[in-house]
């Protein structure tokens, strides 16, 4: 059975790629994922704020005491004293590449260029096989138009592509007025892949202490439907590869992603919840399913349920929307105010 797939110009032995998560922070975690069958790994993200912090820290070291007297120069720390997150990240890539036999995809998370460019170069030099740009941006400025927000994404990609030669993936959120148009613009700007979708983690409110508190929930298979729809729409219409992330937990989720048109199916929550051994279990189930339904390779089913043969996807989506709403037939008990489903009504 040929489970291989092509993603970002890389030949992967199967479509299961662990996405960015804390598991990849240690070499032991990386080795465990490779041993379990991962075909490539997206490393944990280096945040723009870490790069900014390093620059500020360096500036403080170099300016402290300069207004006192010449001997202050002797107080400057050794260069190693201000090595921080970004440098450690590059070293982690080097160690991973020297230890593992599968592709390593680095991840940068932020909303601007600047220091990103320098570390994109460092990441390439460290040996990363590709770079994923994870632009986590919630526009809150009411004067900022949708087109200006989209241009931020295009500008970041353009600047990074001009600086490095390794493939670049763009990890996006679904919240754009015309996602298909942005997908085409990013592809034209050089994106090798679109990773759909980034999850926005919604904070909660502490009403006793009047504080905003972080609130992280791991994904479920129910969240698969949104990226699944857009991958099915975009497959064959843009030249970039498509990766499905968010909601991959079972072999059925993997199959749905591939049939929609994904070249890679990425998971993190399932591994965090049930361990990296799930990779091997899903691969066994995948090969069993393909054998049962007489497939010889992944490429045979990739995109088989996409909308590439639909001349007007928008009309198809509208028809599906109407069908979903009309298929539900509740029996509302007006007197009791309860909602029940008509027996035999589906």
C-alpha positions as CSV (number, residue, x, y, z in Angstrom):
1,X,0.0,0.0,0.0
2,X,1.4,3.4,-1.0
3,X,0.6,5.9,1.7
4,X,3.0,8.5,0.4
5,X,2.0,12.1,-0.4
6,X,3.7,15.2,-1.7
7,X,3.6,18.3,0.5
8,X,5.6,21.5,0.1
9,X,7.8,19.8,-2.5
10,X,8.6,17.1,0.1
11,X,7.9,13.4,-0.4
12,X,6.2,12.3,2.8
13,X,5.8,8.6,3.6
14,X,2.2,9.2,4.7
15,X,-0.2,12.1,5.2
16,X,0.0,12.3,9.0
17,X,2.0,15.3,10.2
18,X,2.0,16.4,13.9
19,X,1.3,20.1,13.9
20,X,2.9,22.7,16.2
21,X,2.5,21.7,19.8
22,X,4.5,21.5,23.1
23,X,5.4,17.8,22.3
24,X,8.0,19.1,19.8
25,X,9.9,21.2,22.4
26,X,12.0,18.2,23.5
27,X,14.1,15.9,21.4
28,X,12.5,12.9,23.2
29,X,9.1,14.1,21.9
30,X,10.3,14.4,18.4
31,X,11.9,11.0,18.4
32,X,8.7,9.5,19.8
33,X,6.6,11.0,17.0
34,X,9.0,9.8,14.4
35,X,9.0,6.3,15.9
36,X,5.2,6.3,15.9
37,X,5.1,6.9,12.2
38,X,4.9,10.7,11.7
39,X,6.0,11.6,8.1
40,X,7.1,15.1,9.1
41,X,6.9,17.4,12.1
42,X,5.9,21.0,12.5
43,X,7.9,22.4,15.4
44,X,6.5,24.5,18.2
45,X,6.3,28.2,17.2
46,X,8.9,30.9,17.7
47,X,6.8,34.0,18.5
48,X,7.5,37.4,17.2
49,X,7.4,38.7,20.7
50,X,10.4,36.5,21.6
51,X,12.3,38.0,18.8
52,X,11.4,41.5,19.9
53,X,12.3,40.7,23.5
54,X,15.7,39.5,22.4
55,X,16.3,42.8,20.6
56,X,15.2,44.8,23.6
57,X,17.4,42.7,25.9
58,X,20.4,43.1,23.7
59,X,19.8,46.9,23.5
60,X,19.7,47.1,27.3
61,X,22.9,45.2,27.7
62,X,24.7,47.5,25.2
63,X,23.4,50.8,26.6
64,X,23.6,50.1,30.3
65,X,26.2,52.4,31.9
66,X,27.4,54.1,28.7
67,X,26.9,57.6,30.3
68,X,29.2,56.9,33.2
69,X,32.8,56.5,32.3
70,X,35.0,54.6,29.8
71,X,35.7,51.8,32.2
72,X,32.0,50.8,32.0
73,X,32.9,48.9,28.8
74,X,34.4,46.2,31.0
75,X,31.0,45.6,32.5
76,X,29.5,44.3,29.3
77,X,28.4,40.7,29.6
78,X,29.7,37.9,27.4
79,X,27.6,37.4,24.3
80,X,26.2,34.1,25.7
81,X,24.6,36.0,28.5
82,X,21.9,37.3,26.3
83,X,21.2,34.2,24.2
84,X,17.5,33.7,24.4
85,X,14.5,31.9,22.8
86,X,15.3,32.6,19.1
87,X,18.8,31.2,19.3
88,X,17.7,28.2,21.2
89,X,15.0,27.6,18.6
90,X,17.6,27.5,15.8
91,X,19.8,25.1,17.9
92,X,16.7,22.9,18.3
93,X,16.3,22.7,14.6
94,X,19.9,21.7,14.1
95,X,19.6,19.0,16.7
96,X,16.4,17.7,15.2
97,X,17.9,17.5,11.7
98,X,21.0,15.7,12.9
99,X,18.8,13.2,14.8
100,X,15.7,12.5,12.8
101,X,15.2,11.1,9.4
102,X,12.0,12.9,8.5
103,X,11.4,16.5,7.3
104,X,11.3,19.3,9.9
105,X,9.0,22.2,9.4
106,X,9.8,25.3,11.5
107,X,7.1,27.7,12.6
108,X,7.1,31.5,13.1
109,X,4.1,33.1,14.8
110,X,3.5,36.8,14.6
111,X,1.9,39.7,12.7
112,X,4.8,41.8,11.2
113,X,8.1,41.4,9.4
114,X,11.2,43.0,10.9
115,X,13.0,40.4,13.0
116,X,11.1,37.6,11.3
117,X,13.3,38.0,8.2
118,X,16.6,37.5,10.1
119,X,15.3,34.4,11.9
120,X,13.7,33.0,8.7
121,X,17.2,33.0,7.3
122,X,18.6,31.5,10.4
123,X,16.0,28.8,10.3
124,X,16.9,28.0,6.7
125,X,20.6,27.8,7.5
126,X,19.9,25.5,10.5
127,X,18.5,23.0,8.0
128,X,14.8,23.3,8.3
129,X,13.1,21.7,5.3
130,X,10.3,24.2,5.2
131,X,8.8,27.1,7.2
132,X,5.2,27.6,8.3
133,X,4.1,31.2,8.9
134,X,1.4,31.2,11.6
135,X,-0.1,34.7,11.4
136,X,-2.3,34.9,14.5
137,X,-3.9,38.3,14.1
138,X,-7.2,39.6,15.4
139,X,-7.8,43.1,13.8
140,X,-9.4,45.3,16.4
141,X,-8.9,48.7,14.8
142,X,-12.2,49.9,13.3
143,X,-10.4,52.1,10.8
144,X,-8.5,49.1,9.3
145,X,-10.2,47.8,6.2
146,X,-10.5,44.1,5.2
147,X,-8.2,44.7,2.2
148,X,-5.6,46.3,4.4
149,X,-5.7,43.3,6.7
150,X,-5.3,40.9,3.8
151,X,-2.4,43.0,2.5
152,X,-0.6,42.4,5.8
153,X,-0.6,38.7,5.1
154,X,0.6,39.1,1.5
155,X,3.4,41.5,2.6
156,X,4.7,39.2,5.3
157,X,4.8,36.2,2.9
158,X,6.5,38.3,0.2
159,X,9.2,39.6,2.5
160,X,10.0,36.1,3.9
161,X,10.0,34.6,0.4
162,X,12.5,37.1,-0.7
163,X,14.8,36.2,2.1
164,X,14.8,32.4,2.0
165,X,14.6,29.6,-0.6
166,X,13.0,26.8,1.4
167,X,9.2,26.3,0.9
168,X,6.9,28.5,2.9
169,X,3.4,27.5,4.2
170,X,0.8,30.0,5.4
171,X,-1.4,29.0,8.3
172,X,-4.6,31.0,8.2
173,X,-7.7,31.7,10.1
174,X,-11.1,31.3,8.4
175,X,-12.2,34.8,9.1
176,X,-11.8,36.6,5.8
177,X,-14.5,38.2,3.6
178,X,-13.2,36.4,0.5
179,X,-11.0,33.5,1.6
180,X,-10.7,32.1,-1.9
181,X,-9.4,35.4,-3.3
182,X,-6.8,35.7,-0.5
183,X,-5.8,32.1,-1.1
184,X,-5.1,32.9,-4.7
185,X,-3.1,36.1,-3.8
186,X,-1.0,34.1,-1.3
187,X,-0.4,31.4,-3.9
188,X,0.7,34.1,-6.4
189,X,3.0,35.5,-3.8
190,X,4.8,32.2,-3.5
191,X,3.0,30.2,-0.8
192,X,3.8,26.5,-1.2
193,X,0.9,25.5,1.0
194,X,-2.1,26.8,2.9
195,X,-2.7,25.3,6.3
196,X,-6.4,25.5,7.2
197,X,-7.2,26.6,9.9
198,X,-5.6,28.3,12.8
199,X,-7.7,28.1,16.0
200,X,-8.5,31.3,17.8
201,X,-8.4,30.6,21.5
202,X,-11.2,32.6,23.1
203,X,-10.4,34.0,26.6
204,X,-12.9,33.8,29.5
205,X,-13.8,36.4,32.1
206,X,-13.3,36.0,35.8
207,X,-16.3,37.9,37.2
208,X,-15.1,37.7,40.8
209,X,-11.6,39.1,40.3
210,X,-12.5,41.2,37.2
211,X,-9.8,39.6,35.1
212,X,-9.4,38.1,31.6
213,X,-8.2,34.6,31.9
214,X,-6.8,32.2,29.3
215,X,-9.0,29.3,28.3
216,X,-7.7,26.5,26.1
217,X,-9.8,23.7,24.9
218,X,-8.4,20.8,22.8
219,X,-10.2,20.3,19.5
220,X,-12.8,17.7,18.6
221,X,-13.6,16.0,15.3
222,X,-16.7,18.3,15.0
223,X,-14.3,21.2,14.2
224,X,-13.2,19.3,11.1
225,X,-16.1,20.5,9.0
226,X,-15.0,24.1,8.5
227,X,-11.5,23.4,7.1
228,X,-12.9,20.4,5.3
229,X,-15.3,22.6,3.3
230,X,-12.7,25.1,2.3
231,X,-10.2,22.5,1.3
232,X,-12.9,20.9,-0.9
233,X,-13.6,24.3,-2.5
234,X,-9.9,25.3,-3.1
235,X,-8.6,22.0,-4.2
236,X,-7.6,22.1,-7.9
237,X,-8.3,25.9,-8.1
238,X,-5.0,27.1,-6.6
239,X,-1.6,25.7,-7.2
240,X,-0.6,25.6,-3.5
241,X,-0.8,22.4,-1.5
242,X,-3.5,22.2,1.1
243,X,-3.0,20.9,4.7
244,X,-5.9,20.3,7.0
245,X,-5.4,21.1,10.7
246,X,-7.9,21.3,13.5
247,X,-10.2,18.3,14.1
248,X,-8.0,15.4,13.0
249,X,-8.6,12.7,15.6
250,X,-9.5,9.5,13.8
251,X,-8.8,7.6,10.6
252,X,-12.2,8.8,9.3
253,X,-11.0,12.4,9.8
254,X,-7.8,11.7,7.9
255,X,-9.8,10.1,5.0
256,X,-12.2,13.0,4.9
257,X,-9.3,15.4,4.7
258,X,-7.7,13.5,1.9
259,X,-10.9,13.1,-0.1
260,X,-11.5,16.8,0.2
261,X,-8.1,17.4,-1.3
262,X,-5.6,17.8,1.5
263,X,-2.0,16.7,0.9
264,X,-1.3,16.5,4.6
265,X,-3.5,16.0,7.7
266,X,-2.1,17.6,10.8
267,X,-2.9,16.7,14.4
268,X,-2.0,18.0,17.8
269,X,-5.0,17.8,20.2
270,X,-5.3,14.0,19.7
271,X,-1.7,13.5,20.5
272,X,-1.8,15.7,23.6
273,X,-5.0,13.9,24.8
274,X,-4.2,10.3,24.0
275,X,-0.4,10.1,23.3
276,X,1.8,10.0,20.2
277,X,1.1,6.3,19.8
278,X,-2.2,7.4,18.1
279,X,-0.2,8.1,15.0
280,X,0.7,4.4,14.5
281,X,-2.8,3.3,15.3
282,X,-4.4,5.6,12.8
283,X,-1.9,4.6,10.1
284,X,-2.8,0.9,10.7
285,X,-6.5,1.8,10.4
286,X,-5.8,3.9,7.2
287,X,-4.0,1.0,5.5
288,X,-6.8,-1.4,6.5
289,X,-9.5,0.9,5.1
290,X,-7.7,1.4,1.8
291,X,-7.2,-2.3,1.4
292,X,-10.8,-3.0,2.2
293,X,-12.0,-0.5,-0.4
294,X,-9.4,-1.6,-3.0
295,X,-7.3,1.5,-3.1
296,X,-3.7,1.1,-4.0
297,X,-2.5,4.6,-3.0
298,X,-3.4,7.8,-1.3
299,X,-3.3,9.7,-4.6
300,X,-6.2,7.6,-5.8
301,X,-8.6,9.1,-3.3
302,X,-7.1,12.6,-2.9
303,X,-9.6,15.2,-4.0
304,X,-12.3,12.7,-4.9
305,X,-14.9,14.6,-2.9
306,X,-13.7,18.1,-3.7
307,X,-15.7,20.6,-5.8
308,X,-13.2,20.7,-8.6
309,X,-15.9,19.4,-11.0
310,X,-18.5,21.8,-9.8
311,X,-18.7,24.8,-12.2
312,X,-20.2,27.1,-9.5
313,X,-19.2,26.2,-6.0
314,X,-21.1,29.1,-4.4
315,X,-24.4,27.8,-5.9
316,X,-23.5,24.3,-4.6
317,X,-22.9,25.6,-1.1
318,X,-26.2,27.5,-1.2
319,X,-28.1,24.4,-2.3
320,X,-26.4,22.4,0.5
321,X,-27.3,25.1,3.0
322,X,-30.9,24.9,2.0
323,X,-30.9,21.1,2.1
324,X,-29.5,21.0,5.6
325,X,-32.1,23.4,7.0
326,X,-35.0,21.7,5.3
327,X,-33.9,18.2,6.3
328,X,-34.5,18.9,10.0
329,X,-38.2,18.3,11.0
330,X,-38.7,19.0,14.7
331,X,-42.0,18.4,16.5
332,X,-42.5,21.4,18.8
333,X,-44.8,20.8,21.7
334,X,-46.4,24.2,22.1
335,X,-48.0,23.6,25.4
336,X,-45.0,22.2,27.2
337,X,-42.4,24.3,25.3
338,X,-40.2,21.2,24.6
339,X,-38.6,20.2,21.4
340,X,-38.8,16.7,20.2
341,X,-37.9,14.9,16.9
342,X,-40.7,13.3,14.9
343,X,-40.3,9.5,15.1
344,X,-39.0,8.3,11.8
345,X,-38.2,11.8,10.7
346,X,-34.4,11.2,10.5
